[in-house]
Amino acid sequence: MDEDQRVARLERLEHFVGEWRIEAPAFPLPPELADADRANFEWTLGGAFLLQRSSVPVPEAPDGLSVIGPDAGDAYTQHYFDSRGIARLYAMTFDGRDWTLERHTPDFSPLPFHQRWLGRFSDGDTIHGRWETSPDGRDWELDFELLYQRLG
């Protein structure tokens, strides 16, 4: 990929930049923490990568950090790390509206199940999405839904 292609692909990710409130309907927070779930997307290393940080104030949900960068073709790679010590690689696509993440092979951790994220920007300030799991990569079931609402 030449530098112009790389820059164009990174510019597409500008849709994510900012602070977001995240909500998982299956895991409601107590009222005093209802607005504490956060995700932040920002450029790092001089704009070479997009950094995502997430924080959820409940023990069942890990805090996370992801580094996103262009990959071969029109895809991206997301390097994911969380407070449980998990590290994973996800194949990512984003076309300006639909955002997918998929994991089908072991990487830094074993692969006890396949995973995918299907998210869609319904407007510039809302992302509706869902994590799904599969034992074989063919038959998928809902793990949980997430809603991102841009702040500010």
Disulfide bonds with the S-S distance in Angstrom:
none
